[in-house]
Amino acid sequence: MINYKMILQYDGSRYSGWQVQGNTEQTIQGKLQSVLEKMTGDVLNHLTEKPVLIIGAGRTDAGVHAMGQVANFKLQSAYEPEEIKRYCNQYLPEDIVVLEVSEVPLRFHSRLNAVKKTYCYRIFLGEKPDVFRRKYVTPVAENLNINKMKAAAEVLLGTHDFTSFCGNRHFKKSAVRTIYEIRIEEKKDELDISFTGNGFLQNMVRILTGTLLEVGTGKREVREMKEILEGRNRSLAGPMAAAKGLVLINVEYE
């Protein structure tokens, strides 16, 4: 049994998220597993190995993109990492690209072993982005108070119970996470909000972004951020920002 680590990028525009679902074949995990199963079947003259399970470091939502997603999968037989990379890139759709494949210890788990993840939410400052950026930014026509947004972001730093920012209202596990950094950068006609933490709840980054945007537009005060955290109730936080503005930048390990 060999454990492989894969780094990949994808345009999530036409996919129903990372995780395999019973009602659609349009998932990143599903596309990868299908290609890997075809590869192992071809090499073994169609006597396929056990179904391949590829585990992603982040279960990105429908429409969310990735520049540095990390995944791992185990195969019964040994393959050269470059052979796997080459085969995947030959048969995967053009909007999914494998950047790197390497052998890792059997105990390596792309999600459980991750110590830091960074996501970036890109906002177009205006009504209409140009046609080549439209799938990767969310337009906001209102003027934003960037200083207030930065002050609100400071309140979110550190270790907290982020139940109020979780999109799954039936989430039963611990909602305690640590956010190490929230960086807000204005670039010409774009505002980038980068979140680095030890992990994120379902829809958490998009809800954090939606809430910070409410602060920026004056719909919410900075002081409310503490109340939202302490309230541990999804209804207290702002709306969930659109998926298309979000990209998983990278995942870090020890």
Secondary structure as a PSIPRED ss2 file (coil, helix, strand):
# PSIPRED VFORMAT (PSIPRED V4.0)

   1 M C   1.000  0.000  0.000
   2 I E   0.000  0.000  1.000
   3 N E   0.000  0.000  1.000
   4 Y E   0.000  0.000  1.000
   5 K E   0.000  0.000  1.000
   6 M E   0.000  0.000  1.000
   7 I E   0.000  0.000  1.000
   8 L E   0.000  0.000  1.000
   9 Q E   0.000  0.000  1.000
  10 Y E   0.000  0.000  1.000
  11 D C   1.000  0.000  0.000
  12 G H   0.000  1.000  0.000
  13 S H   0.000  1.000  0.000
  14 R H   0.000  1.000  0.000
  15 Y C   1.000  0.000  0.000
  16 S C   1.000  0.000  0.000
  17 G C   1.000  0.000  0.000
  18 W C   1.000  0.000  0.000
  19 Q C   1.000  0.000  0.000
  20 V C   1.000  0.000  0.000
  21 Q E   0.000  0.000  1.000
  22 G C   1.000  0.000  0.000
  23 N C   1.000  0.000  0.000
  24 T E   0.000  0.000  1.000
  25 E C   1.000  0.000  0.000
  26 Q C   1.000  0.000  0.000
  27 T C   1.000  0.000  0.000
  28 I H   0.000  1.000  0.000
  29 Q H   0.000  1.000  0.000
  30 G H   0.000  1.000  0.000
  31 K H   0.000  1.000  0.000
  32 L H   0.000  1.000  0.000
  33 Q H   0.000  1.000  0.000
  34 S H   0.000  1.000  0.000
  35 V H   0.000  1.000  0.000
  36 L H   0.000  1.000  0.000
  37 E H   0.000  1.000  0.000
  38 K H   0.000  1.000  0.000
  39 M H   0.000  1.000  0.000
  40 T H   0.000  1.000  0.000
  41 G H   0.000  1.000  0.000
  42 D H   0.000  1.000  0.000
  43 V H   0.000  1.000  0.000
  44 L C   1.000  0.000  0.000
  45 N C   1.000  0.000  0.000
  46 H C   1.000  0.000  0.000
  47 L C   1.000  0.000  0.000
  48 T C   1.000  0.000  0.000
  49 E C   1.000  0.000  0.000
  50 K C   1.000  0.000  0.000
  51 P C   1.000  0.000  0.000
  52 V C   1.000  0.000  0.000
  53 L C   1.000  0.000  0.000
  54 I C   1.000  0.000  0.000
  55 I E   0.000  0.000  1.000
  56 G E   0.000  0.000  1.000
  57 A C   1.000  0.000  0.000
  58 G C   1.000  0.000  0.000
  59 R C   1.000  0.000  0.000
  60 T C   1.000  0.000  0.000
  61 D C   1.000  0.000  0.000
  62 A C   1.000  0.000  0.000
  63 G C   1.000  0.000  0.000
  64 V C   1.000  0.000  0.000
  65 H E   0.000  0.000  1.000
  66 A E   0.000  0.000  1.000
  67 M E   0.000  0.000  1.000
  68 G E   0.000  0.000  1.000
  69 Q E   0.000  0.000  1.000
  70 V E   0.000  0.000  1.000
  71 A E   0.000  0.000  1.000
  72 N E   0.000  0.000  1.000
  73 F E   0.000  0.000  1.000
  74 K E   0.000  0.000  1.000
  75 L E   0.000  0.000  1.000
  76 Q C   1.000  0.000  0.000
  77 S C   1.000  0.000  0.000
  78 A C   1.000  0.000  0.000
  79 Y C   1.000  0.000  0.000
  80 E C   1.000  0.000  0.000
  81 P H   0.000  1.000  0.000
  82 E H   0.000  1.000  0.000
  83 E H   0.000  1.000  0.000
  84 I H   0.000  1.000  0.000
  85 K H   0.000  1.000  0.000
  86 R H   0.000  1.000  0.000
  87 Y H   0.000  1.000  0.000
  88 C H   0.000  1.000  0.000
  89 N H   0.000  1.000  0.000
  90 Q H   0.000  1.000  0.000
  91 Y H   0.000  1.000  0.000
  92 L C   1.000  0.000  0.000
  93 P C   1.000  0.000  0.000
  94 E C   1.000  0.000  0.000
  95 D C   1.000  0.000  0.000
  96 I E   0.000  0.000  1.000
  97 V E   0.000  0.000  1.000
  98 V E   0.000  0.000  1.000
  99 L E   0.000  0.000  1.000
 100 E E   0.000  0.000  1.000
 101 V E   0.000  0.000  1.000
 102 S E   0.000  0.000  1.000
 103 E E   0.000  0.000  1.000
 104 V E   0.000  0.000  1.000
 105 P C   1.000  0.000  0.000
 106 L C   1.000  0.000  0.000
 107 R C   1.000  0.000  0.000
 108 F C   1.000  0.000  0.000
 109 H C   1.000  0.000  0.000
 110 S C   1.000  0.000  0.000
 111 R C   1.000  0.000  0.000
 112 L C   1.000  0.000  0.000
 113 N C   1.000  0.000  0.000
 114 A C   1.000  0.000  0.000
 115 V C   1.000  0.000  0.000
 116 K E   0.000  0.000  1.000
 117 K E   0.000  0.000  1.000
 118 T E   0.000  0.000  1.000
 119 Y E   0.000  0.000  1.000
 120 C E   0.000  0.000  1.000
 121 Y E   0.000  0.000  1.000
 122 R E   0.000  0.000  1.000
 123 I E   0.000  0.000  1.000
 124 F E   0.000  0.000  1.000
 125 L E   0.000  0.000  1.000
 126 G C   1.000  0.000  0.000
 127 E C   1.000  0.000  0.000
 128 K C   1.000  0.000  0.000
 129 P C   1.000  0.000  0.000
 130 D C   1.000  0.000  0.000
 131 V C   1.000  0.000  0.000
 132 F C   1.000  0.000  0.000
 133 R C   1.000  0.000  0.000
 134 R C   1.000  0.000  0.000
 135 K C   1.000  0.000  0.000
 136 Y C   1.000  0.000  0.000
 137 V C   1.000  0.000  0.000
 138 T E   0.000  0.000  1.000
 139 P E   0.000  0.000  1.000
 140 V E   0.000  0.000  1.000
 141 A C   1.000  0.000  0.000
 142 E C   1.000  0.000  0.000
 143 N C   1.000  0.000  0.000
 144 L C   1.000  0.000  0.000
 145 N C   1.000  0.000  0.000
 146 I H   0.000  1.000  0.000
 147 N H   0.000  1.000  0.000
 148 K H   0.000  1.000  0.000
 149 M H   0.000  1.000  0.000
 150 K H   0.000  1.000  0.000
 151 A H   0.000  1.000  0.000
 152 A H   0.000  1.000  0.000
 153 A H   0.000  1.000  0.000
 154 E H   0.000  1.000  0.000
 155 V H   0.000  1.000  0.000
 156 L H   0.000  1.000  0.000
 157 L C   1.000  0.000  0.000
 158 G E   0.000  0.000  1.000
 159 T E   0.000  0.000  1.000
 160 H E   0.000  0.000  1.000
 161 D E   0.000  0.000  1.000
 162 F C   1.000  0.000  0.000
 163 T H   0.000  1.000  0.000
 164 S H   0.000  1.000  0.000
 165 F H   0.000  1.000  0.000
 166 C C   1.000  0.000  0.000
 167 G C   1.000  0.000  0.000
 168 N C   1.000  0.000  0.000
 169 R C   1.000  0.000  0.000
 170 H C   1.000  0.000  0.000
 171 F C   1.000  0.000  0.000
 172 K C   1.000  0.000  0.000
 173 K C   1.000  0.000  0.000
 174 S C   1.000  0.000  0.000
 175 A C   1.000  0.000  0.000
 176 V E   0.000  0.000  1.000
 177 R E   0.000  0.000  1.000
 178 T E   0.000  0.000  1.000
 179 I E   0.000  0.000  1.000
 180 Y E   0.000  0.000  1.000
 181 E E   0.000  0.000  1.000
 182 I E   0.000  0.000  1.000
 183 R E   0.000  0.000  1.000
 184 I E   0.000  0.000  1.000
 185 E E   0.000  0.000  1.000
 186 E E   0.000  0.000  1.000
 187 K E   0.000  0.000  1.000
 188 K C   1.000  0.000  0.000
 189 D C   1.000  0.000  0.000
 190 E E   0.000  0.000  1.000
 191 L E   0.000  0.000  1.000
 192 D E   0.000  0.000  1.000
 193 I E   0.000  0.000  1.000
 194 S E   0.000  0.000  1.000
 195 F E   0.000  0.000  1.000
 196 T E   0.000  0.000  1.000
 197 G E   0.000  0.000  1.000
 198 N C   1.000  0.000  0.000
 199 G C   1.000  0.000  0.000
 200 F C   1.000  0.000  0.000
 201 L C   1.000  0.000  0.000
 202 Q C   1.000  0.000  0.000
 203 N C   1.000  0.000  0.000
 204 M H   0.000  1.000  0.000
 205 V H   0.000  1.000  0.000
 206 R H   0.000  1.000  0.000
 207 I H   0.000  1.000  0.000
 208 L H   0.000  1.000  0.000
 209 T H   0.000  1.000  0.000
 210 G H   0.000  1.000  0.000
 211 T H   0.000  1.000  0.000
 212 L H   0.000  1.000  0.000
 213 L H   0.000  1.000  0.000
 214 E H   0.000  1.000  0.000
 215 V H   0.000  1.000  0.000
 216 G H   0.000  1.000  0.000
 217 T C   1.000  0.000  0.000
 218 G C   1.000  0.000  0.000
 219 K C   1.000  0.000  0.000
 220 R C   1.000  0.000  0.000
 221 E C   1.000  0.000  0.000
 222 V C   1.000  0.000  0.000
 223 R C   1.000  0.000  0.000
 224 E H   0.000  1.000  0.000
 225 M H   0.000  1.000  0.000
 226 K H   0.000  1.000  0.000
 227 E H   0.000  1.000  0.000
 228 I H   0.000  1.000  0.000
 229 L H   0.000  1.000  0.000
 230 E H   0.000  1.000  0.000
 231 G H   0.000  1.000  0.000
 232 R C   1.000  0.000  0.000
 233 N C   1.000  0.000  0.000
 234 R H   0.000  1.000  0.000
 235 S H   0.000  1.000  0.000
 236 L H   0.000  1.000  0.000
 237 A C   1.000  0.000  0.000
 238 G C   1.000  0.000  0.000
 239 P C   1.000  0.000  0.000
 240 M C   1.000  0.000  0.000
 241 A C   1.000  0.000  0.000
 242 A C   1.000  0.000  0.000
 243 A H   0.000  1.000  0.000
 244 K H   0.000  1.000  0.000
 245 G H   0.000  1.000  0.000
 246 L E   0.000  0.000  1.000
 247 V E   0.000  0.000  1.000
 248 L E   0.000  0.000  1.000
 249 I E   0.000  0.000  1.000
 250 N E   0.000  0.000  1.000
 251 V E   0.000  0.000  1.000
 252 E E   0.000  0.000  1.000
 253 Y C   1.000  0.000  0.000
 254 E C   1.000  0.000  0.000
